[in-house]
Structures are given as C-alpha cells and as structure tokens.
Amino acid sequence: MLPPERRLPNVRTLIARQQFFTVHAPRQVGKTTSFLALADSLTQSGEYAALLTSFEMGQTFTPDLEGAVDSLLSALASRASVWPEAWRPPTIDRSQPARVRLYDYLRRWAQKCPRPLVLFFDEIDALIDETLLSVLRQLRTGYLERPDHFPWSIALIGLRDVRDYRIQTRGASETLGTASPFNIKVESIRLRDFTAAEVSELYGQFGDESFTEQALDRAFALTRGQPWLVNALAAELVERVAPGQDVYGADAVDAAKERLILRQDTHLGSLIERLREPRVRRVIEPILAGVDLGESASLEDHRYASDLGLVAPGESSNLEIANPIYREIIPRALASVAQTEMPLDRRPFVAPDGSLRFSALLDGFGRFWSEHAEAYLSRQPYSEAAAQLIFMAYLQRVVNGGGLVDREYGVGSGRIDLHLRWPRRDGGLDRYALELKVWRAGSADPTDRGLDQLCDYLERLGLPSGVLVIFDARSSSLSSPPREESPVTVEHRGRRIEIRRF
C-alpha cells in the first residue's frame, strides 16, 4: 500500500476550500481504496465527518428515478450507521418528490451534523439517463447553500470525466444550459498510475532484496504502473510461479506475465469485452493496423478509450496501447477464435532437440494462408488488421507453452513488430524478429520503408537479421485465393533481411 494522497495532488486543499470536484480514472487503479483511506484520515483528524459511498446500486433501478434515488439515500445511511448518532443522516422524507429528495436529505444532514460534512460519491457514472441528470441537478442546487445548509465538500468519482457524462445522458434537444451537467466543479483530477519508483517501493514491501533491479525494471516496463497489473503481476509471481523463492528475477516476471495473460482475470476480461464496442473499435483498429485514426474516431471516442485505460500517448505523441500487457492481450483476444479453430499441429515446427524450426513455421503459414485466408479474413471483426491478427494467431498457436512473443504497434506506424523468444534446452535463448506490413490499395509498395523500419527494430534488439512480412491487400475481392511468393533475402544497412510476401 502507498499513501493514497500521493496520487491525489491538492485534494485536501480543495476540501479545505469547500470545493466540489471530480475524480476519474480507469477501473482498478485504486480510486475506491484511495478515497476510503482519505475519508478515514479526514474523520480521524477531528476536523471533518467524511464518508465514501457507491452509487452503483442506483443503476439497477434505471429508469425508475424514485427507486434509484431511494437506493442512493439508503446506501448513505448504511455507510454512516457506524458513526455517532449525532453525525448520522436524518430519516428519508419520502413526501419529497424524487427530483428533490437527495437535495433535501443532504441539506438536512449538513444542518444536523456537528462537523463539516464531506462526501465522496463513488461510481457516479454508473448512473445513466434521467437518474444521473437528476442527481447532478440536485447537487448543483445545493452548492450555493454550503456549508451550513449543504455538505462542505463533495467529490464525484468515476470512470470518466464529468464532461463526458452528457454523451449518454441526453440528446441535442435536452440540455442543462451549460456545456457540463456539473459546471460547479472547480477541478477534475485524473488519478495517475504508479511511477517506476513507486513500483519498486511497493515490491520492496515484500522484502528489501526479494526482487532484482532487473525484475523491478521489467515489472514497470510491462505494466507502465497500472495499479491492478502491478499488484496482480506480483501476486502471480510470488504465489503461483515461484512461491517461497528468495529472489525473483526478470525471467520470473515474464513467466508471471504470461500466466496472467492466459488466465484473463475479471479485470482483463472486462477490457476484452470493451473491444466489441464500436467507439472502442474505431480507436483500437487503426492502432492495430498501424494506420492514422483519420475521421472515423471522434474526440469523444479517444477520451472514452483513454478513460478505460486502453490507450495512452506514445513517445512520439501518437496514440498507442496503454502498456505491453494490454498490447499482448488485445490481439490475442481478437484472434482467439481463429487461433482455436486453426487446423495446426505444432510438432513439425519443433526439432527433436527442442529448438524452433523458424523457417518451417513461416513456410507452414504460407501454405495455411493460401488454403484458408478467405475463410479467416471474412470472419475477422477488425477488418483493417485482419491479416496481421491471423498471422499472430498462427504464431501464438505454435509458440504457446514454449516461447514468448512481444508486440509493438501504434497509430501511424504502418507496421507491427514481433520479437519471438524461444528458450533452448541448453539454457540459451533463440530470438527472432519480424515486421508485418500491409500493401493497401492506392498506396506505394511498402518494402523500402519496411526494410528501414525493420533495421531500426533489429538495432534496438541487437539482432543481425529479421523477416519482413508483407500482405498484399490491394485486391478488393477475395474471389481468388492469396498466393505466397518465394522468399527473397537481401542485405540492408548491414543486416540480413528475408522478405516474405503473402
């Protein structure tokens, strides 16, 4: 556990100034945990009566405003039941219409409580439509009456910033007379991920020398500090991969990462479900395909995918998948059905000594592509990245349980880079690099650019050779089966490149 206020800059200042504010961040980054701890700290200080409650229950009553509001008030009363009698909220006055009942309840509670009342409303964006609008209106009505006749400070906590609530709550004909339904907020806080130093600090709490420096660096590189992943990776490592081990290295972290991806816990599974949503697809598909976002994805789509924690700005300001673990999970999830259905026996690609027959693997994909491309392409939901996803599914089917595949891709890159690591029985490691490109209709042959890009990738990996895979997608019809051309090997910038065209 880290001190929660470290990731909540100026939050106590906002509270001291009697402000209403919002907090947003992706799921499983510690919003609830942080504000539970903050509420307890504020109350224990003797200065405030602070409480966190969830509005998630109100979603089950939509569109019943009466039932939804009553569930919210009941949740507040339940959470405050551990407080001294003088601090507890009053009885719900059901003679008040639902559209003002929350306002009336909070007003009477603030007047009754001997301390300034500070409330944190978690899962606020679980509410939708009229219920959400009514809650925001009632909070806005009471804002000017604080602190004597309304709570001292209120924070709304959710997945998205309040500016985006209106997307799901009203059409163009229905407004609140402002661009935001909660325009009284003074600030919107984005709960950040952990820094590299914080990941080391967290892992250090398990034991000062339990993780090597390389393991700590690898854990941060894989998770980019996403809190759920940071903790889940460590738990997988110390509880399942190597329980009781004195020191954990980078290889053990990689093994834990692979198990975490394959297991797909609830958090990871919920992210995969989001990939089916059209507004998520409009952002993720161009990233996978390496093409520009263009006009298909709106600013709201970008914000939504970012608020889900799926994407983040890359080093060159282009959009990319938020961290390497998500980068592994997304293409695997999209190609999972194809991977399962592939008529593939991996044994011919593994030599008797356990080494990988890499050239045979590529030859095998060529035969598979010629025979089955049409059927598999027609079933891929992400059509712009279909060929690359099918290749990765084939590769993953072969290496599962034997090796590891790292993936790099992003908006505008025009490629997917793959780094395959295959352990040998003698303790060594064979490494292979591939670059996947698509030759699209109306564009120039991508070979020259691909050679330069692959050489840059090989330089970073420290490898002398690699494979450039080019899919020809210029035909608008799949009436004739794709044909594999014979591989060609060239020398480029001092490196040996094999070009395979499909």
N, C-alpha and C positions, 0 to 999 in steps of 0.2 A: 504494500500500500504506500502511495505517495501522498504528501499533504495535498488535499483536493484544491485548495485555493491557489496553488501554484499555477494551475491552468485556467484560473478564473481571474484575470487581471482586473483590479479596481472594483471587484464585486462588493466589498464592504463599503467602499466609498459611495457607490450607487445606493446602497441600502441606507447609509447614514444620511444621504440627501433626499430620502423619501421618494426615490425614483421607481417607476415601473419600467421593466426591461425584459428582453427576451434572450434566451439561450438556445442555440441549435447546434446539432452535431449528428453524425451518422449513428446508427444503432450500435450498442455495445462498445461505447468509448468511455463510459463512466459518468454520464450525466446524472443518473439517479443516485449512484453511490456518492458522488461529489456533493450533491445538494442535501442528501441525508446528513452527511458529516457536517456541512455548513450550518444546517438548521440546528443540529445538536450543539455546535460550537456557539452559535449566536444566543441560544437559550441559556446555555451554561454560563455565558458571560454575565448574566443578570440584567442585561440591557433590553433584550427583546423577548417576545414569545414567537418563535419561528417554527414553521411546520411545512413539511412537504407532503403532498397528496397527489395521486394519479387520477386523471380524467378519463382513463382508458375505458372504464366501465360505462361511461355515457354513450360510447359508440354503439353498444348493443341495443340501445333504445331508439336509435335513429330510424324514422323521422319523428318519433314521439318526443316532442320537446318537454312535455310535462314529466315523463318518466326519466328522461336524460338529466334534467336539472335536479330532480329529487335524488338521483343516484350520486350526483356530484356533491350535494349537500350532505348526504348520508356518509360518503367517503370522508369528508372533512370532519364530521362529528366523530367518526370511528377513530380517525388518526389522533384527534385531540382528546380522546377519552382517558389517556394516561396522565393528562395534565391536572393540576389542582382545579377544583370546582370553579373557582372564580375566573379561571382562564378559559374555560370551555365555552364553545359556541352556544347560542340560545336555541330554543326549540324552533323547528322549521314552521313557518307560518304559511300553511297551505291555502289560506284565504287569499294570499297574494298571487296574481297571475304568474305563470312560469316565466314570462318575459321580463319580470322584475324581481322574482323570488330570490335569485342569487344576490342581486344588489341589496335587497332588504336584509338578507341574512348576514352578509358581510358588514353592512352598516351597523346593525345591532350588536354584532360580535365585537367590532372595533370599539364601540362605546362602552361595552361591558368589561373588556379585558383590561386589567390594570397596567399591562405593559404594551408598548407599541407592537402591533401585530404585523408579522412578516410572513407572507405566504408564497410558497413555490408550487406552481401548478405543473406537474409533470404530464407528459403525453398529451399536451394540449391539442396537437394536430391529429389525434385520434378522433376528435370531434369533427363532424362534417356538416355541410349544408346549414339549415336554419339553427341547429343547436350551436354550432361554432359561432355563427353571427350573433346570436342572442347573448352568449357568454361574453364575447368581446364588447358588445354594446353596453352590457351591464357593468363591466369593469371600467369602461370608459366613462360611463355616467358617474360612477363613484370617485373617479380620480380627483376631481376638484374638491371633494369633501374630506380628503385625507389631511392630517392623520387622526383628527378627533372623531370623525364620523365615517371613516373607511380605513382599511388596512394601511399601515405606514408605507409598506413597500410590497410590490408583487412582481414575481418573475414568471414568465411563461416559458416552459421548457419543452422542446420538441425536436423532431427530425429536421424540419425545415424552418427557415427564417419566416417571420410573420408576413413579410412582403409577398410570400408565395401562397399564403392561405387562400387568397381570393381566387386562385385558379380553380379550386374545387368547390368554392362556396357560392359563387354567383355568376351569372352571365353578364353581358354588357349592359343589359337593361336594369340591373339591380346594383346599386352602389350605396356606399355609406357617406358619400360626399367628400371622399378623400381617397388617395391612392392606396392607403393601407387601412384595414379594418381596426388597427390598433395603433393609431398615429400618436398616441400619448407616450409611447415608449421613447426613452431617451437614448437607449443604446441597444445594439444587438451583439451578443457575444457568441463567437464560434469557439466551442470547446476544442482545443487543439489536441493533436496526437502527442505521444511521448517523444522527447528528443533522444539522441543516442546516449547521452549522459544519464538520462532518466531510466532508460532500459537497463544500462549497466548497474544503476543504483538498485533497481527492482530485483534484478537477478542476484545482486550482491547480498540481498537479504536472505537468500537461501544458504549462503555460505560465502565468506570473503574470497575464497580461492576455488570455488566449485566450477567456475566457467573460465576457460582460457580467454585471452583477449580476442583471439580469432573467432571463438564461439560467440562472444558478445557482439563483435562486428557483424558476424553473419546473421545473428538474430535480428539486429536492427535493419540490415540490408534487406532481409526477406519480408519484414513486417512494415517497414517505414514508420515504426512507432505506433501502429494501430493498436489500441489498448487490448481489445479482445484477442487479437492474434498474438501479441506479446505474451500474454498470460497463458493462452491455450498452447502455444508452442513450448513454453517452459514446462507446463503440466504434462504434455505428451512425452517430453524428453525424460523427465525425472520419474514419472510414474509408469511409463509403458516401454519406452525404447531402451533405457538403461537404468532401471531403478537400483538405487544403492551405490551407484558408481561414484568414485571420489572426485573425479574431474571430467567435465564434459567439453569436447572439442567441436570444431566446426562441422566435422563429418556427422557427428551425432545430431547436431542441429538440423542438418539436411535430411537425415533419416526421419526425424520428428516431423519436419515439414511435409515430407511425402505421405506419412501416415495421416497427418491432419487433413491433407487434401483428399485422400482416398476416403476418409471416414465421413467428411462433409457433415459436421455438426449442424445444429439448428441455425446458428448464425450464418454459416456458409450456405446452407440450403436455402435460406430466405433470400440471400443475394442472387442465387441462381434463378429463383422464381421471378425475380425482377427483370431478368434478361428477356422475358417474354413480353414485357410491356412495350408498346410502340414507342413511347417517348424515350425509353432507355435504349431500345434498339437503334433509334435514329442517331444516338451518340456513340454507342459501342461498336456498331457495324463499321463505320468509317475508320475507327481506330484499329480494328482487326484487319481491315483491308488495306490500311496504310494510305488511304486517300483523304483529301480535305473534307471537312464537315459540310462545306457548301451551305445551301439554304434549307436543306432538309431538316436540320435540327435547329430549333429556336433557342433563344437565350434562356427561356424557362426550362427547356429540355436539358441544357447544360447545367443549370442550377440544380435541377432535380437529381441528375446523375451524380453531381458533386455532393449534394446533401446526403445522398445514400452512401457516400464514401466509396463509390465505384471508380471515380476518375479524379485526377489532380493535374495541375500544370506540370509539364515536363521541364527538363533542363533548358530547352530552347524555347520555352513558353508554349509549346504545342501541348495539346491535351493527351494524356496517357492514362493507362490503368493505374490505380492508386498505389499498388505495391506488387512485388513479384509473386506473392502467394495468390492474390486475386488474378494476376496475369496468367498464372498456371490454371487456376480453376475455371475461368471463363471459357477458353477454347475447349477444355476438356468437357465441360458441361454441355456446350453447344454441339460437340461431336460425339457425345456419349452413346447415342442411339446407333449412329453409324459404326462406331468402334465395336459395339456389342454385336452387331449384325455381320461384320466383315468375315467372309469365309477365309480365315487366315490361320495357318499353322506356323508358329514362330520357330519351331525346331530347326528348319533348314537354315535359319539365319544365325544360329549359334553353333560355333565349331566345337568339336569334342573337348578341346582344352578350355572351353568356356569363353573364348573371345568372340566378338561380334563380327559377323561377315557383312560388313557395311555395304560393299558394292553389291552383294547379293540382295541385300534389303532394298536398295534402290532399283535393281532390276525387277525384283518382285513387285514393287509398287508400280512400275511401268506396265507390267502385264495386268495387274489389277485395274489400273486406270483405263487401259484400252478396253477391258471387258465390262467394267461396271460404272464408269464415270457418269454416264447419262442417268442411271437409276439413282445414284447417290446425290448428284448435283440437284436433281429435281426435288429432293426431299429436304434439302438444307434450308432452314428458316432464314439464315443470314446469307442471302444470295451473293452479295458483294465479296464475301470472304469464304465462299463455299469450297473452292478448290484448296485453299490453304488449310481449312478446317479438316477436310477429308485426308490430306496428307499427314497432318498432325495426329489424326485419329489412327491412321495406319502405323505411324511411327510409334505412338504410345502403346498400341496393341503389341508390338514386337518387344519393346524395351520394358514393359511393365514387370516389376519384380526383379529386374536385372540392372537397369541403368536409370539415369536421371536426365530429363530434358529441361533446359532453361530456355525461356522465350523472351524475346524483346520485340516490341512493335509500338507504333504510335501514329497519331494523326499526321498525314502529310509525308510520312517516311517512305511510303511506296514499297514497303518490304516487311517481312517477318524474319527475324534472325533466330536460329535454333542452335543451341550448344548441347550436344549429346555427350554424356559422360558414362563410360562403361567400365566397371571395375574388373580387373583381371584376377585370376586365381593366385598369381604370384604376388599379389598386393599392389601391383601397378594400376594405372588408370589410362584407358584409351579415350581420346577426346576427338570429337568430330564437330565441324561447324557447317551449317547450311544457311543459305538465304533463299527465301521464297518470294518470287515476284510474279505478277500477272500482267500479261500484254493485253491491254484492253483496246476495244475498237476505237479508232480515231487517235490513238497515241503512238508515239515512236517506239521502236524496238528498245526494250529496257535493258538490253545486255550490257552496254557500255557503262551505264550508271550502276547497274548491279555489280559489275566487276569492281568498280571503285568502292562501293558500299561494303561489299564482302571483304575486300582487302582491309578497309578500316576496322571491320569487326574482327578479322583474324589478327590484326595488330594488337587490338585490345586484349584478345585471348592468348596471344603469344603462340599462335599456331602457324605452320608453314603452308598449309593447304586447306581447301574447303570446296564445297559444292554449291553451285548456283543453279537453282531450280526455277524454270520459267514455264508458267502455264499460259497457253495461247487461248485467250477468251475473245478473240476478235470476231468469231462467227456468232451470229445472232441465233443460230439454230443448233440443236443437238441431234439433228437427224442422222448424222454420220458419227461413228464412234471416234473419240480422240485417238491420235496415233503418237506413239513415243518415237522421237528421233534418236539416233545413236548418240551416245555421249561424246563430247568433244573436250579435250584437255588443252588449256592454254596457260602460258606464263604471263602474269600481270603484276607489275610492281614488286617483282621478286618473289611472288608466291604462285603456287601451282593450283589452278582453278579448274575443276571439272564442271562443264555446263551440261545440264540435262533439260531437255525441252519435252513438255507433255501437252 
